[in-house]
């Protein structure tokens, strides 16, 4: 996943773009899990949120790599 994305002449690394998407998805999923009451069964909620972010970031990277390989 080497490379960058050009947006009006500014270059952004792909990892930054996928990280922003993963942060947004993590916040959304954490809010949903809190509303359902899932955090009552979690030992350390901030640690769970970090692990959830890592999993979502990994999924985003795999999806973006698959999309880039199909489109190129």
GIFEN-V622160 format. One record per residue. N is the residue number from 1. RES is the residue in three letters. NEAR is the number of other C-alpha atoms within 10 Angstrom. Layout:
# GIFEN-V622160
n=[N	N]
res=[RES	RES]
near=[NEAR	NEAR]
This chain:
# GIFEN-V622160
n=[1	2	3	4	5	6	7	8	9	10	11	12	13	14	15	16	17	18	19	20	21	22	23	24	25	26	27	28	29	30	31	32	33	34	35	36	37	38	39	40	41	42	43	44	45	46	47	48	49	50	51	52	53	54	55	56	57	58	59	60	61	62	63	64	65	66	67	68	69	70	71	72]
res=[UNK	UNK	UNK	UNK	UNK	UNK	UNK	UNK	UNK	UNK	UNK	UNK	UNK	UNK	UNK	UNK	UNK	UNK	UNK	UNK	UNK	UNK	UNK	UNK	UNK	UNK	UNK	UNK	UNK	UNK	UNK	UNK	UNK	UNK	UNK	UNK	UNK	UNK	UNK	UNK	UNK	UNK	UNK	UNK	UNK	UNK	UNK	UNK	UNK	UNK	UNK	UNK	UNK	UNK	UNK	UNK	UNK	UNK	UNK	UNK	UNK	UNK	UNK	UNK	UNK	UNK	UNK	UNK	UNK	UNK	UNK	UNK]
near=[11	6	10	14	13	10	8	6	7	8	11	13	13	16	16	12	14	19	18	13	14	22	17	13	17	21	14	11	15	19	12	12	13	12	10	10	11	12	14	11	8	11	9	10	15	10	11	14	15	13	13	19	21	16	13	19	21	15	14	19	18	13	13	15	13	11	11	11	9	8	7	5]
